[in-house]
Amino acid sequence: MRHFPERQAFQFEMVLASRGMPALRPAAERLYSAYINRMQGALSAAGYEADEAVTRLVFASLDGLVFQRLTVATEEQMRLALHQMERLLPLAPRP
């Protein structure tokens, strides 16, 4: 996992700020929409049939892991969590 802590922290702060600053909401929505689209493309490229709900679930898990890595989790904890994600991902591989 690439680690750009300043950019990731800024994005989390911007998304949180959008709750109280409606002018930031469209930017936050575009950011997350782009991430969801990229995640859906990555899942499709890996052979998974992932609808928007599954894609959002996988992305939310990774988003949460990034937040934890920025704040409280160690690199080893992230490595183990990502390993478990890989084990769980055989959702519905295409034949």
Secondary structure, 3 states (H helix, E strand, C coil): CCCCHHHHHHHHHHHHHCCCCHHHHHHHHHHHHHHHHHHHHHHHHCCECCCHHHHHHHHHHHHHHHHHHHHCCCHHHHHHHHHHHHHHCCCCECC
